Amino acid sequence: MKRICLVGSAVAVCLLASVAGTAIAASGKSKTTKVPCSVKTTIVPAAGDSAVSPPASQGTEFGSANCGGGLGHGVQADSFTVPDSGDTVAKYTMYFATGSVHGTYDLTPQSSSLNFLATTWTGTMKVTGGTGTWKGVKGTGTMKCSSADGVHTSCKDHLKLKMAG
């Protein structure tokens, strides 16, 4: 009998939590969530090429994206250019099991070593939307990136995401 009461109580709490969550979403209130990500990408050789000749002034990158905040493990794809300013500007999409997040970023080079291909960058990112669970997401973030060879890049992203209410 005691177990039946505990199960009944647990079901009631779940139902109340579900109703409360739906009411908050319907009220238009949104919550900002801080999300750290670790991203590792590699430049893809251009069509007809078998390798990348760094430094690349434009291209496509693919790699892993591992994020907190419920996003999880996934893949990032981006298309970038390096205009005369020297910044790297890109459009990106992160694909996760429950949906995707997309936007833009702008990275400014910070330093180079004696190896002219080794570079670090800092920059900003914008989250302009998403799909699936992340439909309607918006946000901003900062990035710190590095590459030892001009082809493979590692970034630490710090996002502030806001779901539409």
Secondary structure, 3 states (H helix, E strand, C coil): CHHHHHHHHHHHHHHHHHHHHHHHHHCCCCCEEEEEEEEEEEECCCCCCCCCCCCCCEEEEEEEEEECCCCEEEEEEEEEECCCCCCEEEEEEEEECCEEEEEEEEEEEEEECCCCCCEEEEEEEEEEEECHHHCCCEEEEEEEEEECCCCEEEEEEEEEEECCC
